[in-house]
């Protein structure tokens, strides 16, 4: 099985399937169809007669939960030494 490569659009679509029981805004666009087919291929979602037309599967729920559990990076200032490219922390 090939690895799923995520894009912001794919993340948005997966979150939509996970959380919103309403149709997609542009369901007929080829990029949407390709993304949804990838979700099916990777067992993240399946077609459904309810809501947005897809239902998230346990693997998709686990994946969304992983995304939601990822903390935002902490902000810090660094200095990049132009002579050698090393990063120097600024306290």
C-alpha positions as CSV (number, residue, x, y, z in Angstrom):
1,X,0.0,0.0,0.0
2,X,1.3,3.4,-0.9
3,X,1.8,6.0,1.8
4,X,-1.0,8.7,2.1
5,X,0.5,12.1,1.4
6,X,-1.5,14.8,3.2
7,X,-2.2,18.3,2.0
8,X,-4.2,21.0,3.8
9,X,-7.2,20.2,1.6
10,X,-7.1,16.5,2.5
11,X,-6.8,17.4,6.2
12,X,-9.8,19.7,5.8
13,X,-11.8,17.0,4.1
14,X,-11.0,14.3,6.6
15,X,-12.0,16.7,9.5
16,X,-15.2,17.5,7.6
17,X,-16.0,13.7,7.4
18,X,-15.1,13.4,11.0
19,X,-17.1,16.2,12.4
20,X,-19.8,17.6,10.1
21,X,-22.9,15.8,8.9
22,X,-23.5,18.1,5.9
23,X,-22.6,17.8,2.2
24,X,-19.3,19.1,0.9
25,X,-19.3,22.6,-0.6
26,X,-17.7,21.4,-3.9
27,X,-18.3,17.6,-4.1
28,X,-17.9,17.3,-7.8
29,X,-14.4,18.8,-8.1
30,X,-11.9,16.2,-9.2
31,X,-9.4,17.0,-6.4
32,X,-12.1,16.2,-3.8
33,X,-13.0,12.9,-5.5
34,X,-9.3,11.9,-5.6
35,X,-8.9,12.7,-1.9
36,X,-12.0,10.8,-0.9
37,X,-10.9,7.8,-3.0
38,X,-7.5,7.9,-1.2
39,X,-9.3,7.9,2.2
40,X,-11.2,4.8,1.1
41,X,-8.1,3.1,-0.2
42,X,-6.3,3.7,3.1
43,X,-9.3,2.6,5.2
44,X,-9.8,6.1,6.7
45,X,-13.4,6.5,5.5
46,X,-16.1,4.8,3.5
47,X,-19.1,5.8,1.4
48,X,-22.3,6.4,3.3
49,X,-25.9,7.4,2.6
50,X,-25.9,9.8,5.5
51,X,-24.4,13.3,6.2
52,X,-21.7,14.2,3.7
53,X,-21.9,10.9,1.9
54,X,-18.9,9.4,3.8
55,X,-18.4,7.9,7.2
56,X,-15.1,7.9,9.1
57,X,-13.7,4.5,10.0
58,X,-11.8,3.7,13.2
59,X,-8.5,4.2,11.5
60,X,-9.6,7.6,10.3
61,X,-10.8,8.5,13.9
62,X,-7.4,7.5,15.2
63,X,-5.6,9.6,12.6
64,X,-7.8,12.7,13.4
65,X,-7.2,12.2,17.1
66,X,-3.5,12.1,16.4
67,X,-3.7,15.4,14.5
68,X,-5.8,17.0,17.3
69,X,-3.4,15.8,20.0
70,X,-0.4,17.4,18.3
71,X,0.6,20.5,20.3
72,X,1.5,23.8,18.7
73,X,5.2,24.5,18.6
74,X,6.6,26.8,21.3
75,X,7.7,30.1,20.1
76,X,11.4,30.9,20.7
77,X,14.0,33.2,19.2
78,X,17.1,31.8,17.6
79,X,20.0,33.3,15.8
80,X,21.4,31.5,12.7
81,X,25.1,32.0,12.4
82,X,25.7,33.1,8.8
83,X,29.2,31.7,8.8
84,X,28.3,28.1,9.3
85,X,24.5,27.9,9.5
86,X,24.4,26.7,13.1
87,X,21.4,27.7,15.3
88,X,22.2,29.6,18.4
89,X,19.4,29.9,21.0
90,X,18.7,33.4,22.3
91,X,17.6,33.2,26.0
